[in-house]
Amino acid sequence: MNKQVNLILILLISVFSFAQNTDGYTLLFQEEEPLKIKLKYSNKEMNKKTNDSTFIETQLSYEDAGVWKDVDVRLRARGNFRRNTCYWPPVKVKIKKSAAAGTVFEGNKSLKLVLPCMMEPDKNDNIMKEYMAYKLYEQISPYHFNARRVDIDFTEVRGRKEKSHQIKGFLIEDDDIVAKRFEGKVVDRFIHPLAMDAETSVQNAFFNFLIGNTDISVAYQHNAKLLYVGKRLIPLSYDFDMTGFVNPSYATVNETLGIKSVRDRKYRGFKRDGKIIETVRQLYISKKSDLMSILESHASQFDSEREYKETYKFLNSFYEIIEDDKDYNSEIVSAARTK
């Protein structure tokens, strides 16, 4: 009897370990290697016929040790702007617990799939840049979304015809998973940024300045989420494609902020205690080689060497600002918001 009980316990532990490790990362996000997947659906149907409650049902195939496996999924388009602008809108992926069981997706009931927007030569490089933005923030804060690169064999259904595309993309874990990792919860209501945790707020504001992101509001949760962890409110950014770091052709500029291009940085953080701001500054300076190394390690995955070099230059220009006292005080300390 004791042997049977022990065997059951071992099996239960094995199943749980398959889905999630001690850091709270599901199996999908424990690997850095791009996951090969296959998808088939109509872009037109995705754009026109899906919404928050209406999904397309299809199969997602993924390669596991040279063997292709199928998972039943439900998909819908995300984002009004991208739905109206993009050839491939970003996608919300829903997977039933029973369908995900025993697969690389176990533990993930909801995922975001980020795809190229336009049919342009730099479409895959834009994906690489946005993906790297997530990897950069991993170096700054434990409160981040995990992302996993995917190489997609996409079959586009066009009426009775089909067209094949080979594109890059990446998957992002759900905010509930991030909250669970820290035994917290997601907050979905207006909260003034000054009510949020000071240090993580400044870390997040520096990061959005680094990538040239002005398409964000942590107060209204536009391209941002709020976590309540240990009686602290933690801002968490996502959707970085409209930034200077990615610099896509379709990016729009908020000229009310006094900028003419998404490549023009504008600090949007609020005034905080000077010691906290300086601590965050030193954190970013200490992480310079780590952040640069992330770009360098992905250089071979760019289609265009020019795109890679411009991205590297843009990241380096952030350090030219924060390493220079005059520029740092002018563009960050003095530029901090009061309302």
ZATI-227026 format. One line per 4 residues: number of its first residue (from 1); their letters; for each residue x, y, z of N, C-alpha, C, O. Coordinates in steps of 0.02 Angstrom, whole numbers, plus 50000, padded with zeros to 5 digits. Last residue first. Example, Ala and Ser with C-alpha at 12.3 -4.5 7.8 and 13.67 -1.06 7.14 Angstrom:
2
2) SA) 50642,49888,50354,50684,49947,50357,50645,50002,50394,50670,50057,50402  50660,49716,50390,50615,49775,50390,50660,49835,50390,50712,49834,50423
END
This chain:
339
339) KTRA) 50106,53303,49354,50034,53291,49349,50019,53250,49287,49961,53234,49274  50240,53308,49349,50211,53326,49415,50135,53315,49414,50103,53318,49467  50369,53210,49268,50302,53241,49272,50283,53258,49344,50305,53226,49392  50538,53250,49228,50489,53209,49264,50424,53247,49274,50424,53307,49286
335) ASVI) 50638,53327,49176,50580,53314,49132,50525,53274,49167,50472,53265,49139  50740,53331,49266,50701,53392,49257,50638,53382,49216,50591,53421,49219  50781,53193,49250,50765,53222,49315,50720,53284,49307,50667,53288,49339  50791,53178,49101,50753,53134,49146,50733,53170,49211,50673,53177,49225
331) ESNY) 50856,53277,49030,50807,53235,48995,50767,53189,49040,50714,53163,49020  50940,53344,49124,50897,53380,49078,50840,53337,49051,50783,53359,49049  51011,53246,49191,50970,53293,49229,50920,53330,49185,50864,53345,49206  51073,53184,49080,51029,53146,49125,50983,53193,49163,50923,53181,49168
327) DKDD) 51153,53285,49027,51098,53258,48987,51047,53221,49031,50987,53226,49021  51240,53302,49139,51202,53358,49112,51141,53332,49072,51085,53356,49083  51298,53173,49160,51259,53207,49213,51214,53262,49185,51156,53268,49205  51291,53035,49061,51312,53105,49060,51268,53144,49109,51207,53147,49100
323) EIIE) 51228,52916,49064,51297,52917,49089,51326,52988,49090,51380,52999,49117  51107,52937,49004,51107,52926,49077,51178,52925,49106,51186,52931,49167  51146,52962,48867,51108,53010,48906,51118,52998,48981,51136,53044,49017  51214,52851,48825,51247,52916,48817,51212,52970,48857,51243,53017,48880
319) YFSN) 51116,52757,48843,51170,52759,48891,51211,52824,48884,51239,52848,48933  51037,52783,48732,51007,52789,48798,51063,52796,48850,51057,52836,48896  51123,52749,48630,51109,52821,48639,51074,52833,48706,51079,52887,48734  51119,52611,48631,51179,52644,48656,51167,52718,48670,51197,52747,48716
315) LFKY) 50996,52590,48569,51005,52571,48639,51066,52607,48668,51063,52630,48725  51029,52640,48442,50975,52671,48480,50981,52653,48554,50972,52696,48597  51129,52552,48400,51145,52624,48408,51093,52658,48451,51110,52700,48493  51054,52436,48388,51110,52438,48435,51128,52511,48451,51141,52529,48508
311) TEKY) 50970,52475,48285,50942,52457,48350,50996,52461,48404,50983,52487,48458  51061,52492,48182,51022,52549,48203,50991,52537,48273,50986,52583,48314  51108,52360,48168,51155,52414,48188,51117,52475,48213,51139,52507,48261  50991,52293,48125,51024,52274,48188,51069,52331,48213,51067,52349,48272
307) ERES) 50967,52355,48003,50917,52359,48056,50948,52343,48124,50934,52376,48174  51084,52317,47933,51071,52388,47947,51021,52397,48004,51030,52439,48047  51067,52183,47916,51121,52205,47961,51111,52278,47980,51127,52299,48036  50915,52101,47910,50952,52160,47887,51005,52180,47938,50989,52194,47996
303) DFQS) 50869,51992,47978,50874,51986,47906,50918,52042,47878,50953,52033,47828  50937,51932,48131,50911,51988,48092,50918,51973,48017,50969,51946,47996  51004,51834,48196,50934,51820,48180,50900,51878,48142,50842,51873,48123  51128,51878,48231,51124,51832,48173,51052,51818,48152,51040,51793,48097
299) AHSE) 51103,51952,48348,51122,51986,48286,51112,51942,48225,51089,51965,48173  51078,51908,48474,51025,51898,48425,51042,51928,48357,50999,51929,48312  51186,51944,48550,51172,51873,48545,51117,51858,48494,51111,51800,48472  51178,52084,48549,51232,52050,48513,51217,51976,48502,51234,51949,48449
295) LISM) 51069,52106,48634,51066,52125,48563,51118,52087,48523,51103,52060,48470  51126,52056,48752,51063,52028,48726,51056,52044,48652,51038,52000,48612  51233,52141,48772,51246,52071,48754,51184,52036,48727,51189,51993,48684  51172,52257,48814,51206,52257,48749,51218,52185,48725,51214,52171,48665
291) LDSK) 51131,52212,48940,51081,52232,48890,51111,52232,48820,51080,52209,48772  51255,52187,49002,51205,52134,48995,51154,52150,48941,51136,52106,48901  51315,52311,49001,51346,52257,48962,51297,52200,48952,51299,52167,48900  51222,52384,49086,51237,52403,49016,51265,52345,48976,51239,52330,48921
287) KSIY) 51193,52372,49218,51166,52321,49173,51183,52333,49099,51161,52297,49056  51240,52484,49280,51273,52421,49297,51251,52364,49250,51287,52315,49242  51148,52577,49229,51218,52582,49210,51254,52516,49223,51295,52494,49182  51032,52534,49296,51036,52529,49223,51108,52534,49199,51127,52498,49152
283) LQRV) 51071,52562,49429,51052,52494,49409,51059,52486,49333,51089,52437,49310  51088,52699,49425,51147,52657,49434,51132,52584,49416,51176,52549,49392  50952,52736,49410,51003,52755,49360,51063,52710,49364,51088,52685,49313  50901,52688,49529,50880,52657,49467,50929,52675,49411,50945,52632,49369
279) TEII) 50965,52777,49617,50975,52705,49625,50957,52668,49560,50992,52623,49538  50912,52899,49574,50984,52886,49565,51000,52811,49572,51043,52786,49536  50779,52881,49614,50795,52892,49543,50869,52877,49530,50886,52845,49480  50797,52872,49753,50768,52816,49715,50786,52822,49641,50806,52773,49610
275) KGDR) 50848,52997,49784,50888,52937,49798,50863,52877,49759,50902,52837,49735  50743,53085,49752,50805,53086,49712,50848,53024,49723,50882,53002,49677  50577,53031,49743,50635,53044,49786,50699,53036,49746,50709,52987,49711  50502,53086,49587,50510,53041,49644,50569,53064,49687,50606,53109,49668
271) KFGR) 50393,53136,49460,50447,53155,49507,50445,53110,49568,50392,53098,49597  50351,53005,49341,50335,53060,49387,50394,53075,49433,50439,53034,49443  50396,52973,49168,50390,52956,49239,50376,53017,49281,50387,53074,49260  50420,52998,49038,50351,53006,49060,50340,52985,49133,50284,52981,49156
267) YKRD) 50537,53068,48929,50528,53036,48994,50458,53051,49020,50438,53109,49024  50552,53034,48764,50518,53081,48809,50506,53045,48875,50468,52996,48877  50652,53022,48616,50634,52999,48682,50600,53054,48722,50617,53113,48716  50618,52997,48451,50631,53050,48500,50607,53026,48568,50548,53012,48577
263) RVSK) 50571,52899,48373,50641,52892,48393,50662,52947,48442,50716,52944,48471  50450,52938,48334,50451,52889,48388,50523,52877,48412,50533,52847,48465  50458,53117,48309,50470,53049,48286,50467,53002,48346,50481,53022,48402  50437,53235,48370,50421,53231,48299,50427,53161,48271,50403,53147,48216
259) IGLT) 50369,53293,48526,50415,53252,48488,50391,53246,48416,50331,53251,48403  50279,53354,48611,50336,53393,48587,50388,53352,48551,50446,53372,48546  50167,53289,48643,50222,53282,48691,50284,53320,48669,50335,53319,48703  50087,53301,48536,50070,53343,48593,50124,53339,48647,50127,53382,48691
255) ENVT) 50124,53203,48447,50158,53267,48441,50140,53315,48498,50174,53366,48507  50145,53048,48450,50105,53092,48491,50140,53160,48494,50180,53173,48539  50152,52959,48299,50187,53001,48347,50138,53045,48385,50093,53076,48355  50140,52788,48247,50113,52856,48249,50145,52894,48307,50164,52864,48357
251) AYSP) 50210,52665,48140,50209,52698,48205,50182,52769,48199,50199,52805,48153  50226,52596,48022,50158,52617,48039,50154,52654,48106,50099,52672,48127  50358,52554,48014,50334,52604,47966,50267,52633,47986,50252,52690,47967  50432,52543,48180,50399,52516,48121,50373,52571,48076,50366,52629,48097
247) NVFG) 50530,52547,48295,50527,52595,48240,50495,52567,48176,50527,52567,48123  50585,52486,48408,50562,52445,48352,50558,52487,48288,50580,52466,48235  50625,52600,48480,50668,52541,48479,50650,52495,48420,50694,52469,48386  50517,52685,48478,50576,52702,48438,50624,52643,48432,50660,52639,48382
243) TMDF) 50364,52587,48467,50418,52622,48502,50474,52641,48454,50478,52616,48397  50257,52502,48445,50252,52572,48424,50306,52615,48456,50294,52674,48470  50281,52377,48504,50295,52386,48432,50294,52459,48410,50326,52476,48361  50262,52332,48633,50316,52381,48621,50327,52397,48547,50378,52427,48530
239) DYSL) 50169,52266,48740,50155,52293,48673,50203,52351,48657,50187,52409,48667  50187,52316,48916,50188,52267,48861,50169,52303,48796,50154,52362,48797  50234,52343,49090,50221,52365,49021,50221,52306,48972,50251,52254,48986  50174,52358,49247,50203,52307,49203,50184,52325,49131,50126,52322,49112
235) PILR) 50185,52420,49415,50168,52429,49344,50207,52381,49299,50265,52365,49312  50124,52364,49567,50182,52358,49522,50159,52369,49450,50117,52330,49425  50086,52408,49727,50060,52410,49659,50118,52414,49610,50156,52463,49611  50096,52309,49875,50126,52358,49829,50093,52352,49761,50074,52298,49740
231) KGVY) 50058,52207,49956,50032,52274,49971,50064,52329,49930,50061,52388,49947  50111,52097,49885,50137,52117,49950,50120,52188,49969,50161,52224,49995  50055,52157,49735,50099,52107,49765,50125,52133,49831,50158,52185,49834  49959,52183,49605,49958,52198,49677,49995,52142,49712,49970,52086,49717
227) LLKA) 50001,52249,49447,50001,52192,49492,49998,52218,49564,50030,52268,49581  49935,52313,49300,49954,52327,49369,49948,52263,49410,49898,52229,49408  49991,52336,49131,49952,52301,49181,49977,52323,49250,50033,52348,49257  49982,52422,48973,50013,52410,49039,49964,52372,49083,49903,52377,49075
223) NHQY) 49916,52476,48867,49980,52441,48855,50019,52431,48920,50080,52431,48920  49838,52566,48984,49844,52562,48912,49914,52535,48896,49964,52568,48910  49800,52588,49118,49816,52521,49094,49811,52515,49018,49784,52467,48992  49792,52714,49166,49733,52689,49132,49743,52618,49104,49699,52592,49070
219) AVSI) 49921,52720,49223,49863,52740,49262,49799,52710,49233,49757,52684,49270  50010,52689,49125,50003,52641,49179,49942,52657,49221,49913,52612,49252  50001,52705,48960,49976,52739,49019,49967,52686,49073,49923,52643,49069  50085,52727,48803,50074,52689,48865,50044,52734,48918,50059,52794,48921
215) DTNG) 50176,52767,48696,50109,52738,48685,50090,52695,48744,50080,52634,48738  50304,52801,48709,50256,52850,48735,50185,52826,48726,50138,52860,48747  50460,52734,48714,50389,52715,48717,50347,52770,48748,50354,52784,48807  50600,52715,48696,50564,52767,48661,50489,52752,48658,50459,52758,48605
211) ILFN) 50669,52627,48773,50645,52601,48708,50605,52654,48669,50579,52639,48616  50703,52714,48882,50755,52677,48845,50730,52657,48776,50765,52667,48726  50576,52748,48930,50619,52800,48901,50674,52768,48858,50689,52792,48804  50538,52626,48979,50499,52654,48924,50536,52713,48891,50528,52725,48831
207) FFAN) 50636,52615,49080,50635,52568,49025,50596,52595,48965,50618,52589,48908  50603,52719,49166,50668,52720,49132,50667,52674,49071,50692,52691,49018  50478,52669,49208,50481,52732,49171,50548,52739,49134,50549,52762,49077  50518,52554,49278,50475,52548,49219,50477,52611,49176,50478,52607,49115
203) QVST) 50592,52611,49381,50623,52562,49336,50584,52556,49271,50613,52553,49217  50491,52686,49440,50547,52721,49408,50584,52674,49360,50604,52694,49306  50412,52581,49487,50383,52631,49441,50438,52668,49404,50433,52680,49344  50496,52518,49576,50477,52482,49515,50445,52529,49464,50451,52518,49404
199) EADM) 50503,52624,49673,50562,52600,49638,50545,52563,49573,50576,52574,49521  50365,52650,49715,50410,52701,49687,50467,52672,49645,50477,52693,49588  50212,52577,49678,50277,52567,49709,50329,52611,49675,50336,52610,49614  50083,52703,49656,50117,52640,49640,50185,52637,49673,50213,52688,49694
195) ALPH) 50035,52826,49669,50012,52777,49719,50045,52709,49709,50036,52663,49749  50079,52893,49560,50113,52907,49623,50089,52863,49680,50120,52862,49733  49988,52852,49457,50055,52822,49461,50091,52836,49527,50131,52794,49549  49822,52818,49511,49873,52868,49494,49943,52838,49503,49955,52801,49551
191) IFRD) 49722,52700,49435,49761,52716,49494,49816,52765,49474,49851,52754,49425  49579,52626,49370,49623,52684,49369,49657,52693,49437,49624,52693,49489  49591,52444,49366,49555,52507,49377,49605,52564,49377,49665,52554,49384  49630,52300,49394,49604,52328,49331,49560,52389,49345,49499,52386,49337
187) VVKG) 49764,52204,49451,49717,52257,49467,49695,52291,49402,49737,52309,49361  49802,52036,49481,49800,52089,49432,49746,52139,49453,49691,52120,49471  49895,51979,49627,49837,51980,49583,49840,52039,49536,49877,52087,49548  50020,51867,49694,49983,51929,49692,49921,51923,49648,49898,51867,49635
183) EFRK) 50124,51777,49699,50069,51770,49747,50030,51835,49752,50010,51856,49806  50206,51784,49593,50224,51825,49652,50170,51825,49705,50169,51866,49750  50145,51703,49502,50216,51690,49517,50237,51727,49580,50281,51704,49617  50023,51763,49484,50026,51702,49524,50098,51687,49545,50110,51662,49600
179) AVID) 50059,51868,49397,50034,51883,49464,50041,51822,49510,50061,51829,49568  50094,51792,49284,50144,51835,49316,50123,51850,49388,50164,51846,49434  49971,51734,49257,50028,51691,49272,50082,51731,49307,50113,51708,49355  49894,51845,49225,49876,51805,49284,49933,51759,49305,49942,51747,49365
175) DDEI) 49948,51887,49104,49963,51925,49164,49944,51888,49228,49975,51899,49280  50018,51753,49004,49962,51792,49028,49980,51829,49093,50022,51806,49131  50167,51764,48900,50125,51733,48951,50071,51781,48975,50077,51841,48966  50183,51774,48726,50190,51808,48790,50142,51776,48840,50084,51762,48824
171) LFGK) 50275,51720,48583,50220,51710,48630,50235,51746,48695,50293,51748,48717  50319,51788,48424,50335,51766,48491,50272,51762,48533,50223,51797,48520  50381,51761,48255,50335,51789,48304,50359,51772,48373,50413,51744,48381  50417,51757,48080,50437,51754,48149,50383,51784,48193,50345,51827,48172
167) IQHS) 50357,51658,47940,50365,51720,47978,50389,51705,48049,50383,51650,48075  50318,51606,47790,50366,51589,47841,50382,51652,47879,50416,51696,47853  50163,51565,47716,50208,51617,47740,50255,51587,47792,50234,51547,47834  50060,51513,47581,50106,51495,47635,50152,51553,47652,50178,51587,47607
163) KEKR) 49890,51518,47544,49955,51548,47533,49999,51533,47593,49977,51541,47650  49752,51445,47457,49793,51449,47517,49861,51480,47497,49887,51468,47442  49580,51460,47400,49652,51457,47391,49689,51463,47458,49660,51483,47508  49451,51483,47423,49469,51414,47404,49544,51405,47395,49568,51350,47384
159) GRVE) 49485,51605,47538,49431,51573,47502,49448,51500,47488,49459,51461,47534  49629,51588,47590,49599,51642,47550,49543,51613,47507,49553,51597,47448  49721,51554,47731,49664,51532,47691,49633,51592,47657,49614,51641,47689  49890,51537,47754,49836,51585,47752,49781,51560,47705,49793,51546,47646
155) TFDI) 49990,51453,47857,49950,51442,47797,49891,51489,47799,49847,51482,47842  50148,51477,47923,50079,51500,47924,50046,51489,47856,50070,51513,47805  50260,51426,48023,50240,51405,47956,50165,51420,47952,50123,51380,47976  50358,51524,48128,50290,51504,48109,50286,51485,48035,50305,51524,47991
151) DVRR) 50451,51516,48269,50458,51518,48196,50394,51486,48168,50379,51428,48183  50446,51610,48419,50420,51556,48378,50435,51569,48305,50431,51626,48281  50512,51653,48580,50512,51660,48507,50482,51599,48473,50492,51542,48496  50429,51698,48723,50463,51642,48689,50456,51651,48614,50401,51657,48587
147) ANFH) 50431,51791,48876,50416,51787,48805,50457,51730,48774,50512,51715,48797  50361,51844,49030,50405,51799,48994,50383,51795,48921,50323,51796,48906  50346,52006,49095,50315,51953,49056,50369,51910,49025,50417,51935,48997  50405,52046,49261,50406,52053,49189,50366,51996,49157,50353,51945,49189
143) YPSI) 50481,52078,49395,50411,52085,49375,50408,52100,49300,50407,52157,49278  50615,52084,49413,50585,52017,49415,50512,52019,49393,50484,51967,49375  50699,52197,49302,50650,52185,49354,50626,52113,49354,50617,52084,49300  50808,52195,49210,50797,52252,49254,50753,52234,49314,50767,52254,49370
139) QEYL) 50808,52088,49127,50871,52103,49162,50862,52157,49216,50903,52163,49261  50685,52094,49068,50699,52038,49113,50761,52052,49156,50765,52029,49213  50700,52195,48977,50669,52212,49042,50676,52155,49092,50674,52167,49153  50758,52125,48870,50796,52178,48904,50767,52191,48974,50804,52197,49022
135) KYAM) 50655,52043,48828,50714,52012,48858,50757,52063,48895,50788,52047,48945  50568,52138,48774,50547,52098,48832,50606,52067,48867,50609,52064,48929  50649,52181,48669,50629,52229,48720,50606,52192,48783,50622,52212,48839  50657,52070,48587,50715,52086,48628,50698,52138,48682,50730,52138,48735
131) YEKM) 50531,52078,48525,50546,52021,48569,50605,52038,48615,50603,52023,48675  50553,52191,48447,50503,52193,48501,50514,52136,48551,50507,52146,48611  50655,52144,48362,50667,52201,48405,50616,52204,48463,50635,52217,48520  50593,52037,48295,50653,52025,48335,50665,52082,48385,50682,52070,48442
127) INDN) 50491,52106,48228,50474,52056,48279,50534,52043,48324,50526,52040,48385  50568,52180,48140,50527,52215,48190,50506,52168,48246,50505,52188,48305  50618,52076,48063,50665,52114,48106,50627,52154,48158,50651,52162,48214  50505,52038,47994,50533,51992,48043,50583,52026,48089,50589,52008,48147
123) KDPE) 50482,52154,47913,50430,52129,47958,50459,52083,48012,50439,52088,48070  50556,52220,47818,50582,52220,47886,50534,52190,47937,50542,52199,47998  50482,52209,47698,50547,52174,47704,50572,52170,47776,50606,52121,47794  50307,52182,47740,50363,52225,47723,50429,52187,47731,50431,52137,47767
119) MMCP) 50159,52171,47774,50198,52131,47726,50255,52174,47699,50251,52200,47644  50145,52215,47951,50138,52227,47879,50179,52178,47838,50226,52146,47862  50167,52145,48078,50107,52183,48060,50098,52185,47985,50048,52161,47959  50211,51983,48142,50227,52043,48104,50162,52080,48086,50110,52049,48080
115) LVLK) 50134,51940,48302,50152,51925,48233,50176,51989,48199,50163,52044,48223  50118,51869,48459,50136,51930,48422,50163,51911,48354,50210,51871,48349  49999,51797,48553,50045,51782,48498,50056,51845,48458,50010,51872,48427  49970,51773,48722,49969,51820,48667,50020,51798,48615,50077,51783,48632
111) LSKN) 49871,51647,48804,49935,51674,48781,49922,51728,48730,49870,51730,48697  49797,51546,48926,49790,51605,48884,49859,51632,48868,49902,51640,48912  49834,51436,48995,49767,51435,48966,49757,51493,48918,49713,51491,48874  49969,51349,49031,49952,51412,48997,49884,51406,48964,49876,51375,48911
107) GEFV) 49993,51224,49078,49997,51280,49126,49981,51347,49097,49979,51397,49133  50066,51163,48931,50034,51148,48995,50046,51205,49044,50102,51230,49051  50130,51173,48811,50086,51229,48831,50052,51218,48898,50013,51260,48920  50194,51058,48783,50237,51114,48802,50195,51173,48827,50222,51218,48860
103) TGAA) 50079,50936,48855,50112,50970,48800,50156,51026,48826,50156,51040,48886  50005,50885,48958,50055,50842,48928,50091,50872,48869,50130,50838,48836  49866,50987,48924,49896,50937,48969,49945,50892,48931,49929,50864,48879  49797,51064,48835,49867,51083,48850,49903,51029,48890,49964,51027,48891
99) ASKK) 49670,51010,48836,49708,51009,48774,49782,51023,48786,49824,50996,48750  49628,51034,48967,49634,50964,48944,49675,50958,48880,49710,50909,48870  49625,51173,48969,49671,51138,49012,49683,51067,48989,49739,51041,48991  49615,51252,48810,49584,51217,48865,49636,51178,48904,49685,51153,48876
95) IKVK) 49682,51404,48763,49693,51331,48761,49658,51300,48821,49671,51320,48878  49684,51546,48662,49653,51513,48718,49661,51437,48710,49649,51410,48656  49773,51685,48610,49767,51613,48604,49737,51585,48668,49762,51598,48723  49757,51831,48517,49748,51801,48583,49736,51727,48574,49693,51707,48534
91) VPPW) 49869,51908,48403,49817,51858,48417,49817,51839,48491,49869,51832,48522  49892,52048,48292,49913,52006,48348,49854,51964,48372,49796,51984,48364  49852,52034,48115,49841,52064,48181,49870,52019,48236,49873,51958,48227  49935,52049,47973,49927,51998,48025,49913,52034,48091,49959,52063,48120
87) YCTN) 49916,52174,47916,49900,52114,47876,49889,52055,47922,49843,52015,47914  49848,52309,48015,49896,52255,48002,49870,52201,47955,49810,52185,47954  49742,52400,48036,49804,52420,48001,49844,52361,47975,49871,52363,47920  49638,52355,48111,49622,52396,48053,49682,52410,48009,49675,52430,47951
83) RRFN) 49703,52286,48210,49652,52251,48172,49636,52288,48107,49624,52258,48055  49780,52386,48265,49813,52335,48225,49763,52295,48184,49779,52272,48129  49680,52460,48332,49723,52492,48282,49754,52440,48237,49754,52448,48176  49622,52363,48419,49582,52396,48366,49625,52426,48312,49610,52420,48253
79) GRAR) 49678,52211,48480,49697,52279,48463,49659,52309,48406,49662,52284,48350  49680,52041,48421,49689,52090,48474,49703,52159,48446,49735,52165,48393  49577,51906,48361,49621,51963,48349,49624,52008,48411,49575,52013,48448  49581,51738,48429,49546,51800,48410,49597,51856,48401,49652,51853,48428
75) LRVD) 49567,51559,48437,49605,51620,48422,49558,51679,48409,49503,51671,48383  49589,51407,48521,49542,51458,48498,49579,51524,48491,49619,51541,48535  49658,51244,48485,49661,51311,48512,49603,51353,48486,49572,51336,48436  49727,51085,48506,49667,51122,48489,49669,51190,48524,49680,51194,48584
71) VDKW) 49884,51037,48447,49847,51061,48505,49786,51100,48481,49794,51145,48439  49993,50911,48386,49937,50957,48376,49903,50974,48441,49895,50932,48485  50166,50890,48346,50109,50875,48388,50056,50930,48380,50072,50988,48368  50299,50818,48259,50248,50870,48259,50188,50847,48299,50161,50793,48288
67) VGAD) 50462,50784,48314,50395,50757,48303,50345,50815,48308,50347,50855,48354  50583,50836,48350,50576,50812,48282,50508,50784,48265,50496,50763,48209  50555,50879,48482,50607,50828,48469,50597,50795,48400,50602,50734,48393  50415,50946,48429,50443,50923,48492,50490,50865,48477,50469,50809,48461
63) EYSL) 50334,51078,48351,50384,51025,48343,50415,51009,48411,50439,51054,48446  50156,51102,48344,50223,51122,48365,50270,51062,48361,50249,51005,48366  50005,51171,48282,50052,51115,48283,50120,51141,48305,50140,51197,48286  49847,51214,48327,49915,51238,48326,49960,51177,48331,49954,51137,48377
59) QTEI) 49690,51215,48246,49743,51177,48279,49809,51215,48273,49824,51244,48221  49542,51311,48287,49589,51281,48241,49639,51239,48280,49630,51229,48340  49412,51426,48294,49438,51363,48320,49482,51331,48267,49462,51323,48209  49403,51597,48330,49413,51547,48277,49440,51484,48311,49486,51487,48352
55) FTSD) 49284,51676,48441,49349,51650,48424,49346,51606,48361,49293,51581,48343  49210,51803,48532,49204,51760,48473,49273,51741,48448,49315,51784,48436  49230,51893,48633,49194,51831,48650,49187,51783,48591,49161,51728,48600  49303,51998,48581,49319,51974,48648,49287,51908,48666,49312,51870,48708
51) NTKK) 49304,51937,48410,49304,51991,48459,49317,51961,48528,49341,51904,48533  49307,51901,48235,49324,51884,48304,49321,51947,48347,49333,52003,48324  49282,51935,48103,49233,51894,48137,49251,51875,48209,49215,51837,48241  49382,52013,48041,49312,52034,48036,49265,51997,48084,49214,52024,48104
47) NMEK) 49509,51955,48065,49497,52026,48075,49424,52044,48082,49405,52084,48125  49489,51819,48035,49516,51838,48100,49500,51912,48115,49480,51928,48171  49449,51826,47903,49401,51803,47953,49424,51823,48023,49383,51840,48066  49569,51872,47848,49508,51910,47839,49456,51892,47892,49424,51935,47921
43) NSYK) 49657,51769,47877,49668,51835,47906,49605,51877,47903,49590,51914,47950  49609,51606,47911,49598,51662,47865,49610,51728,47902,49578,51741,47952  49735,51483,47959,49670,51517,47965,49666,51573,47914,49715,51587,47878  49851,51385,48035,49812,51391,47973,49746,51425,47989,49705,51398,48027
39) LKIK) 50018,51358,48093,49950,51384,48102,49917,51390,48034,49949,51400,47983  50152,51280,48177,50114,51287,48116,50044,51311,48133,50013,51288,48182  50314,51315,48253,50242,51302,48255,50212,51309,48185,50241,51340,48140  50459,51295,48346,50431,51292,48278,50357,51273,48283,50339,51223,48314
35) LPEE) 50528,51406,48460,50483,51349,48452,50454,51351,48381,50428,51402,48359  50696,51456,48486,50631,51469,48454,50591,51404,48444,50619,51354,48422  50768,51430,48646,50767,51411,48576,50698,51425,48545,50647,51408,48575  50748,51448,48780,50763,51508,48739,50758,51493,48664,50745,51538,48624
31) EQFL) 50634,51378,48898,50681,51370,48843,50690,51436,48806,50643,51476,48801  50536,51403,48986,50600,51382,49015,50653,51373,48961,50712,51362,48977  50412,51429,48937,50457,51486,48945,50522,51468,48981,50559,51512,49003  50345,51307,48936,50351,51345,48874,50404,51399,48878,50438,51413,48829
27) LTYG) 50336,51270,49071,50385,51237,49028,50397,51277,48964,50454,51281,48939  50317,51418,49173,50292,51358,49141,50344,51332,49091,50389,51369,49071  50394,51473,49317,50395,51478,49244,50367,51413,49215,50392,51359,49231  50411,51468,49454,50345,51486,49429,50342,51495,49354,50294,51523,49329
23) DTNQ) 50527,51419,49501,50524,51491,49490,50456,51514,49465,50445,51574,49456  50511,51283,49498,50506,51316,49563,50505,51392,49557,50483,51426,49603  50412,51255,49349,50468,51243,49392,50461,51285,49456,50411,51318,49466  50277,51169,49273,50301,51229,49306,50360,51213,49351,50359,51163,49387
19) AFSF) 50244,51051,49204,50210,51114,49186,50245,51175,49214,50244,51228,49183  50324,50953,49260,50322,50961,49187,50295,51029,49168,50319,51060,49121  50292,50960,49394,50358,50985,49372,50361,50995,49297,50396,51039,49273  50168,50895,49392,50172,50966,49410,50238,50996,49385,50238,51052,49359
15) VSIL) 50208,50766,49356,50161,50803,49313,50166,50877,49327,50167,50918,49281  50292,50734,49463,50319,50735,49395,50274,50776,49348,50299,50815,49307  50202,50734,49570,50259,50782,49569,50287,50789,49499,50304,50845,49479  50122,50627,49531,50093,50694,49538,50147,50747,49536,50139,50799,49504
11) LILI) 50215,50522,49535,50182,50539,49472,50153,50609,49474,50158,50647,49426  50246,50521,49671,50299,50533,49621,50269,50555,49555,50294,50601,49523  50121,50487,49725,50152,50551,49741,50206,50570,49691,50212,50628,49670  50106,50357,49672,50058,50410,49654,50088,50479,49667,50081,50524,49626
7) LNVQ) 50211,50293,49738,50211,50297,49665,50164,50352,49641,50181,50389,49595  50170,50303,49871,50232,50336,49849,50234,50345,49774,50256,50397,49749  50056,50221,49865,50050,50292,49883,50111,50331,49860,50105,50386,49833  50116,50098,49834,50067,50128,49788,50060,50202,49801,50057,50242,49754
3) KNM) 50194,50077,49946,50227,50083,49881,50181,50116,49831,50203,50157,49790  50095,50063,50044,50140,50121,50047,50176,50132,49981,50187,50190,49961  50041,49940,50000,50000,50000,50000,50043,50063,50000,50031,50110,49962
END
